[in-house]
């Protein structure tokens, strides 16, 4: 439990744990971001979580999300805003991050700046690829969360919402217009606001948001109509579900026709038929007029080998190798399960479900802020014929009429839904169970 929390407002010239405040960059509901400089003259952005303004009962959950934001910023990618330090001042946590002096996409547009949209798209997609391969989904992709770095690269920021489906309501301004739009619905895919099923958050969530964002950057409008106030929300959601967006407005823009295939594929209402991964979207990005230098691979050293890097495949047919699952997003971030070591005797299955005193699972996943994991969610089975582990949605249940009970919200490997008959799991795969994501790694 957090304790010893005191109010600590800072002004220009104040020192925060060795960082001198230069100016206030922005404020949100629970936090404030400062431009700071350290004793070596290095400038950064410091985000302070103002826990003194937060009710006691939600402090722990808010801090978990804040800590997750810091960890996400440690993923190695040129296209993510990096976290460099974390600490506490007067009991309130802060994160130190790269300072991106170029501003966000909305700020650039409002000040008359010109965007190389193919470059923006590629950089955003590469940032998403780094998140997705590490078991993360951004969930709040929009122009305000894409920043221009000093080196000319565009990078994703604001990862605090990852894993928190209940905290997406924001208000944003579109290209200087006075009308306010509700960010929750502007970029949210239809499966995320269905009432009959709480859809698992998958990479396809970000791909839909990416399509909305690119349409907005090209046309200056949202694809499913205006969002000026709450009365527009219902109609906006209806158009999103029915795939009704203004294609003619897109094609009337300069070079807009070149983007139609990409945006069509991203804005598909049914996530199963949407473009499924960044690898499917990238080839559809039109070429840029200005040729970009190729990415320079970083040399592999003991210092930059991270547990967030995708694992190399280790399985071969008919040969059983060790596999572990690492929680990359969820209440127990970082927890590891060594699957082979969990088997006892001649058992070949491991049951997975929500931690609940009424059910015994081999892997019981804590879920304190939501209820999207079924108590008997899925089954991992070691298939000796394949030489691999497979994941099956649901578990054996003698009380079920079929003998097998599936989960409420599904089990997914990457963006594909597993059924009761099983889907192979390879190192590097991401298993999504509710809001928890586990990455498979060889060992």
MIMI-558400 format. One record per residue (C-alpha): residue number from 1; z, y, x; residue in one letter. Coordinates in Angstrom, 1 decimal. Layout:
REM residues N
seq  Z  Y  X  type
NUM  Z  Y  X  A
...
***
This chain:
REM residues 443
seq  Z  Y  X  type
1  0.0  0.0  0.0  X
2  -0.8  3.5  1.1  X
3  2.2  5.9  1.6  X
4  3.3  9.1  3.2  X
5  0.4  11.1  1.6  X
6  0.6  14.9  1.8  X
7  -1.7  17.7  0.8  X
8  -3.8  18.9  3.7  X
9  -6.4  21.6  3.0  X
10  -8.3  22.8  6.1  X
11  -10.2  26.0  6.9  X
12  -12.5  27.1  9.6  X
13  -10.8  26.8  13.0  X
14  -8.2  24.2  12.0  X
15  -7.9  21.0  14.0  X
16  -8.1  17.6  12.2  X
17  -6.9  15.0  14.6  X
18  -8.8  16.5  17.6  X
19  -11.8  17.7  15.6  X
20  -12.2  21.5  15.1  X
21  -13.5  22.6  11.7  X
22  -16.7  24.7  11.9  X
23  -17.5  24.9  8.1  X
24  -17.3  23.1  4.8  X
25  -20.5  21.1  4.1  X
26  -19.7  19.9  0.6  X
27  -17.1  18.7  -1.8  X
28  -16.9  15.9  -4.3  X
29  -14.4  14.5  -6.8  X
30  -12.1  13.0  -4.3  X
31  -13.4  14.2  -0.9  X
32  -14.6  17.1  1.2  X
33  -17.0  17.0  4.1  X
34  -16.6  19.3  7.1  X
35  -18.9  20.1  10.1  X
36  -16.6  19.6  13.1  X
37  -16.8  19.6  16.9  X
38  -14.7  17.5  19.3  X
39  -13.3  18.6  22.7  X
40  -16.5  17.4  24.4  X
41  -18.5  19.8  22.3  X
42  -20.1  17.1  20.2  X
43  -20.8  18.1  16.6  X
44  -20.2  15.6  13.7  X
45  -19.6  15.5  10.0  X
46  -16.0  14.6  8.9  X
47  -15.4  13.3  5.4  X
48  -11.8  13.5  4.3  X
49  -10.6  11.5  1.3  X
50  -8.1  13.7  -0.6  X
51  -5.7  11.0  -1.8  X
52  -3.1  13.6  -2.7  X
53  -5.3  14.4  -5.7  X
54  -5.6  10.8  -6.8  X
55  -3.3  8.8  -9.2  X
56  -1.2  6.2  -7.4  X
57  -2.7  3.3  -9.3  X
58  -6.2  3.9  -8.1  X
59  -5.5  4.9  -4.5  X
60  -5.7  1.4  -3.0  X
61  -9.1  0.7  -4.6  X
62  -10.5  4.1  -3.6  X
63  -9.3  3.5  0.0  X
64  -11.0  0.1  0.0  X
65  -14.3  1.7  -1.0  X
66  -13.8  4.4  1.7  X
67  -13.2  1.7  4.3  X
68  -16.3  -0.2  3.2  X
69  -18.3  3.0  3.6  X
70  -17.1  3.3  7.2  X
71  -17.9  -0.4  7.9  X
72  -21.4  0.0  6.3  X
73  -22.0  3.0  8.6  X
74  -21.4  0.7  11.6  X
75  -24.5  -1.3  10.8  X
76  -27.0  -0.8  13.6  X
77  -30.1  1.0  12.3  X
78  -31.8  4.3  13.1  X
79  -32.3  4.8  9.4  X
80  -28.6  4.8  8.4  X
81  -26.2  7.6  9.0  X
82  -23.7  6.1  11.6  X
83  -20.0  6.1  11.3  X
84  -18.4  7.0  14.7  X
85  -14.7  7.2  14.0  X
86  -12.0  6.7  11.4  X
87  -8.4  7.8  11.1  X
88  -5.7  9.4  9.0  X
89  -4.3  12.9  8.7  X
90  -1.2  13.5  6.6  X
91  -1.7  10.0  5.2  X
92  -5.3  10.7  4.0  X
93  -8.1  8.8  5.6  X
94  -11.2  10.4  7.1  X
95  -14.5  9.1  8.5  X
96  -16.5  10.9  11.3  X
97  -20.2  10.5  11.0  X
98  -23.5  11.7  12.5  X
99  -24.2  15.3  11.6  X
100  -27.7  15.5  10.1  X
101  -28.5  19.2  10.3  X
102  -31.9  18.9  8.6  X
103  -30.2  18.5  5.2  X
104  -31.1  16.1  2.3  X
105  -34.5  15.7  0.6  X
106  -33.5  18.0  -2.3  X
107  -32.4  20.8  0.0  X
108  -35.6  20.5  2.0  X
109  -37.7  20.8  -1.1  X
110  -35.7  23.7  -2.5  X
111  -36.2  25.7  0.7  X
112  -40.0  25.2  0.6  X
113  -40.1  22.4  3.2  X
114  -43.0  20.0  3.2  X
115  -42.2  16.3  3.3  X
116  -44.4  13.6  4.9  X
117  -43.8  11.3  2.0  X
118  -45.2  8.1  3.6  X
119  -42.8  8.7  6.6  X
120  -39.9  9.3  4.2  X
121  -40.7  6.1  2.3  X
122  -41.0  4.0  5.4  X
123  -37.7  5.3  6.8  X
124  -35.8  4.8  3.5  X
125  -37.2  1.3  3.2  X
126  -36.1  0.4  6.8  X
127  -32.7  1.7  6.0  X
128  -32.6  -0.5  2.9  X
129  -33.7  -3.5  4.9  X
130  -30.8  -3.0  7.3  X
131  -28.4  -2.8  4.3  X
132  -29.9  -5.8  2.5  X
133  -29.9  -8.1  5.5  X
134  -26.2  -7.3  6.0  X
135  -25.3  -8.2  2.4  X
136  -25.2  -4.6  1.1  X
137  -26.9  -2.9  -1.8  X
138  -26.8  0.9  -1.7  X
139  -26.7  1.3  -5.5  X
140  -26.9  5.1  -5.4  X
141  -30.2  5.7  -3.8  X
142  -31.5  9.2  -4.7  X
143  -33.0  12.2  -2.8  X
144  -29.5  13.7  -2.2  X
145  -28.5  10.6  -0.3  X
146  -31.4  10.7  2.2  X
147  -30.7  13.0  5.2  X
148  -33.0  14.4  7.9  X
149  -31.6  13.6  11.4  X
150  -32.0  15.9  14.4  X
151  -34.5  13.4  15.9  X
152  -36.8  13.6  12.9  X
153  -35.8  10.3  11.3  X
154  -34.7  10.1  7.7  X
155  -31.5  8.1  7.1  X
156  -29.5  6.8  4.1  X
157  -26.0  8.0  3.6  X
158  -23.1  7.9  1.0  X
159  -22.3  4.2  1.0  X
160  -19.0  4.5  -0.7  X
161  -20.3  3.4  -4.0  X
162  -21.6  0.1  -2.7  X
163  -19.8  -2.7  -4.6  X
164  -18.5  -0.3  -7.3  X
165  -20.5  -0.5  -10.4  X
166  -18.0  1.6  -12.3  X
167  -18.3  4.8  -10.3  X
168  -21.9  6.0  -10.5  X
169  -21.7  9.1  -12.8  X
170  -22.8  12.1  -10.9  X
171  -24.7  15.3  -11.8  X
172  -27.5  16.4  -9.6  X
173  -30.0  19.3  -9.5  X
174  -33.7  18.5  -9.2  X
175  -35.7  20.8  -6.9  X
176  -33.8  24.0  -7.8  X
177  -34.1  23.6  -11.6  X
178  -31.1  24.8  -13.6  X
179  -31.1  21.8  -15.9  X
180  -28.6  19.1  -14.9  X
181  -29.5  15.4  -15.0  X
182  -27.2  12.4  -15.1  X
183  -27.7  10.6  -11.8  X
184  -26.2  7.4  -13.2  X
185  -29.1  6.8  -15.5  X
186  -31.9  8.7  -13.6  X
187  -32.1  6.0  -10.9  X
188  -30.4  3.0  -12.5  X
189  -32.5  -0.1  -13.4  X
190  -32.5  -1.4  -17.0  X
191  -30.5  -4.6  -16.1  X
192  -27.6  -2.5  -15.0  X
193  -27.0  -0.9  -18.4  X
194  -27.5  -4.0  -20.6  X
195  -24.6  -4.6  -22.9  X
196  -25.1  -8.3  -23.4  X
197  -24.9  -9.2  -19.7  X
198  -23.3  -7.6  -16.7  X
199  -26.2  -8.1  -14.2  X
200  -25.5  -9.0  -10.6  X
201  -26.4  -6.2  -8.3  X
202  -29.3  -7.3  -6.1  X
203  -31.8  -5.7  -3.6  X
204  -34.1  -5.2  -6.6  X
205  -31.6  -2.6  -7.8  X
206  -32.3  -0.4  -4.8  X
207  -36.1  -1.1  -5.1  X
208  -36.1  0.3  -8.7  X
209  -34.2  3.4  -7.5  X
210  -36.6  3.8  -4.7  X
211  -39.5  3.8  -7.1  X
212  -37.8  6.5  -9.3  X
213  -37.1  8.6  -6.2  X
214  -40.6  8.4  -4.8  X
215  -42.1  9.3  -8.3  X
216  -39.7  12.3  -8.4  X
217  -40.7  13.4  -4.9  X
218  -44.4  13.2  -5.7  X
219  -44.4  14.7  -9.1  X
220  -41.2  16.8  -9.3  X
221  -40.2  15.0  -12.5  X
222  -38.3  11.8  -13.4  X
223  -40.5  8.9  -14.5  X
224  -38.9  8.2  -17.9  X
225  -38.6  11.8  -19.1  X
226  -36.2  14.7  -18.7  X
227  -32.5  14.2  -18.4  X
228  -31.2  17.6  -19.3  X
229  -28.1  16.5  -21.3  X
230  -26.5  13.5  -22.9  X
231  -28.8  13.5  -25.8  X
232  -31.7  12.6  -23.5  X
233  -30.0  9.5  -22.0  X
234  -30.7  7.1  -24.9  X
235  -34.4  7.9  -24.9  X
236  -34.6  7.7  -21.1  X
237  -33.0  4.3  -21.1  X
238  -35.3  3.1  -23.9  X
239  -38.4  4.2  -21.9  X
240  -37.0  2.4  -18.8  X
241  -36.5  -0.8  -20.7  X
242  -40.1  -0.6  -22.1  X
243  -41.7  0.4  -18.8  X
244  -43.0  3.6  -20.4  X
245  -43.5  6.2  -17.7  X
246  -46.1  8.9  -17.2  X
247  -48.8  7.3  -15.0  X
248  -51.2  10.2  -15.6  X
249  -48.8  12.7  -14.1  X
250  -48.6  10.6  -10.9  X
251  -52.4  10.2  -10.5  X
252  -52.9  14.0  -11.1  X
253  -51.0  14.8  -8.0  X
254  -52.6  15.1  -4.6  X
255  -52.7  11.6  -3.2  X
256  -50.7  10.4  -6.2  X
257  -53.2  7.6  -6.9  X
258  -52.4  6.0  -3.5  X
259  -48.8  5.5  -4.7  X
260  -49.5  3.9  -8.1  X
261  -49.5  0.3  -7.0  X
262  -46.1  0.7  -5.1  X
263  -44.5  2.6  -8.0  X
264  -45.8  0.2  -10.6  X
265  -44.2  -2.7  -8.7  X
266  -40.9  -0.9  -8.2  X
267  -40.4  0.3  -11.8  X
268  -40.9  -3.1  -13.6  X
269  -38.1  -3.3  -16.1  X
270  -37.4  -7.0  -15.6  X
271  -36.0  -7.5  -12.1  X
272  -37.4  -11.0  -11.8  X
273  -40.9  -9.6  -12.0  X
274  -40.2  -6.5  -9.9  X
275  -41.1  -6.3  -6.2  X
276  -38.3  -8.4  -4.8  X
277  -37.8  -7.2  -1.3  X
278  -38.4  -4.4  1.2  X
279  -40.9  -6.6  2.9  X
280  -43.0  -6.6  -0.3  X
281  -42.8  -2.8  -0.7  X
282  -43.5  -1.7  2.8  X
283  -47.2  -2.8  3.0  X
284  -47.9  -0.7  -0.2  X
285  -46.8  2.6  1.4  X
286  -49.9  4.8  2.1  X
287  -50.6  5.6  5.7  X
288  -49.2  8.9  7.0  X
289  -51.5  11.7  8.2  X
290  -49.2  12.0  11.2  X
291  -49.0  8.9  13.3  X
292  -45.4  7.8  13.9  X
293  -44.3  6.3  17.2  X
294  -43.4  2.6  16.9  X
295  -39.7  1.6  16.8  X
296  -38.3  1.0  20.2  X
297  -36.2  -2.2  20.2  X
298  -32.8  -1.8  21.7  X
299  -31.8  -4.0  24.6  X
300  -29.4  -6.7  23.7  X
301  -26.1  -6.2  25.4  X
302  -22.5  -7.5  24.7  X
303  -21.7  -4.0  23.2  X
304  -24.4  -4.0  20.5  X
305  -24.3  -7.6  19.4  X
306  -22.7  -7.2  15.9  X
307  -21.7  -9.6  13.2  X
308  -23.8  -7.5  10.9  X
309  -27.0  -8.6  12.7  X
310  -29.0  -11.3  10.8  X
311  -28.4  -14.8  12.1  X
312  -31.2  -16.9  13.5  X
313  -32.2  -20.0  11.5  X
314  -30.4  -23.1  12.9  X
315  -31.4  -25.8  10.4  X
316  -34.1  -28.4  10.9  X
317  -35.1  -31.0  8.4  X
318  -32.9  -34.1  8.3  X
319  -30.4  -32.5  10.8  X
320  -27.2  -31.1  9.4  X
321  -25.8  -28.1  11.2  X
322  -22.7  -26.0  10.7  X
323  -22.9  -23.2  8.2  X
324  -20.4  -20.4  7.4  X
325  -20.2  -17.9  4.6  X
326  -19.0  -14.4  5.5  X
327  -18.1  -11.9  2.8  X
328  -20.1  -8.8  3.4  X
329  -19.3  -6.9  0.2  X
330  -16.3  -7.4  -2.0  X
331  -12.5  -7.3  -2.2  X
332  -12.1  -9.6  0.8  X
333  -14.7  -8.0  3.2  X
334  -15.0  -10.0  6.4  X
335  -13.4  -13.2  5.3  X
336  -15.2  -16.3  6.6  X
337  -15.5  -19.8  5.2  X
338  -16.6  -22.6  7.5  X
339  -18.3  -24.9  5.0  X
340  -18.6  -28.1  7.1  X
341  -14.9  -27.8  8.1  X
342  -13.9  -27.6  4.4  X
343  -15.3  -31.0  3.5  X
344  -12.8  -33.8  3.3  X
345  -13.4  -37.5  3.4  X
346  -16.8  -38.4  1.8  X
347  -16.9  -35.2  -0.3  X
348  -20.2  -33.2  -0.1  X
349  -19.5  -30.4  -2.6  X
350  -17.5  -27.1  -2.5  X
351  -16.7  -25.3  -5.7  X
352  -16.7  -21.5  -5.9  X
353  -15.2  -19.2  -8.5  X
354  -13.0  -16.3  -9.4  X
355  -9.4  -16.5  -8.2  X
356  -7.4  -17.6  -11.2  X
357  -4.2  -19.5  -11.5  X
358  -5.7  -21.7  -14.3  X
359  -8.6  -23.0  -12.1  X
360  -8.7  -24.6  -8.7  X
361  -11.7  -23.8  -6.5  X
362  -12.3  -24.6  -2.9  X
363  -13.5  -21.0  -2.4  X
364  -11.6  -18.7  -4.8  X
365  -13.0  -15.2  -4.6  X
366  -10.7  -12.3  -5.3  X
367  -12.0  -9.8  -7.8  X
368  -9.6  -7.1  -8.7  X
369  -11.7  -4.2  -10.0  X
370  -14.2  -6.1  -12.2  X
371  -14.7  -9.5  -14.0  X
372  -18.3  -10.5  -13.1  X
373  -17.4  -13.7  -11.3  X
374  -16.9  -16.7  -13.6  X
375  -13.8  -18.9  -13.0  X
376  -16.2  -21.8  -12.4  X
377  -19.1  -19.9  -10.9  X
378  -21.2  -22.1  -8.6  X
379  -21.2  -25.2  -6.5  X
380  -22.2  -25.7  -2.8  X
381  -23.5  -29.1  -2.0  X
382  -24.5  -30.6  1.4  X
383  -27.8  -32.3  0.9  X
384  -28.2  -34.9  3.6  X
385  -31.8  -35.5  2.8  X
386  -32.7  -31.9  3.3  X
387  -30.2  -31.5  6.1  X
388  -29.1  -28.3  4.4  X
389  -26.5  -26.8  2.1  X
390  -27.8  -26.0  -1.4  X
391  -26.2  -23.7  -4.0  X
392  -26.2  -24.6  -7.7  X
393  -25.3  -22.2  -10.4  X
394  -22.3  -23.5  -12.4  X
395  -20.0  -26.5  -12.0  X
396  -19.4  -29.9  -13.5  X
397  -17.4  -29.6  -16.6  X
398  -16.5  -32.7  -18.7  X
399  -15.7  -30.4  -21.7  X
400  -19.2  -29.0  -21.8  X
401  -21.7  -30.7  -24.1  X
402  -24.1  -31.1  -21.2  X
403  -21.5  -31.9  -18.6  X
404  -22.4  -28.8  -16.7  X
405  -21.3  -25.2  -17.3  X
406  -23.3  -22.4  -15.8  X
407  -21.9  -19.0  -14.8  X
408  -22.0  -16.0  -17.0  X
409  -23.9  -13.6  -14.6  X
410  -25.9  -16.0  -12.5  X
411  -25.9  -17.0  -8.8  X
412  -28.5  -15.5  -6.5  X
413  -29.9  -16.3  -3.1  X
414  -31.4  -13.1  -1.8  X
415  -33.1  -11.9  -5.0  X
416  -33.9  -15.3  -6.5  X
417  -31.7  -16.9  -9.2  X
418  -30.4  -20.4  -8.5  X
419  -30.3  -22.9  -11.4  X
420  -28.1  -25.9  -11.9  X
421  -30.4  -28.1  -9.7  X
422  -29.8  -26.0  -6.6  X
423  -31.5  -23.8  -4.1  X
424  -31.4  -24.3  -0.3  X
425  -29.3  -21.9  1.7  X
426  -30.5  -20.9  5.2  X
427  -28.8  -18.7  7.9  X
428  -29.5  -15.1  7.1  X
429  -29.6  -15.7  3.3  X
430  -27.4  -13.5  1.1  X
431  -25.6  -15.2  -1.8  X
432  -24.7  -12.8  -4.6  X
433  -21.9  -13.8  -7.0  X
434  -21.0  -10.9  -9.3  X
435  -20.3  -7.9  -7.1  X
436  -19.4  -10.1  -4.1  X
437  -22.0  -10.9  -1.4  X
438  -21.7  -13.6  1.1  X
439  -24.1  -14.0  4.1  X
440  -24.9  -17.5  5.4  X
441  -24.6  -17.8  9.2  X
442  -25.0  -20.8  11.6  X
443  -22.1  -21.7  13.9  X
***
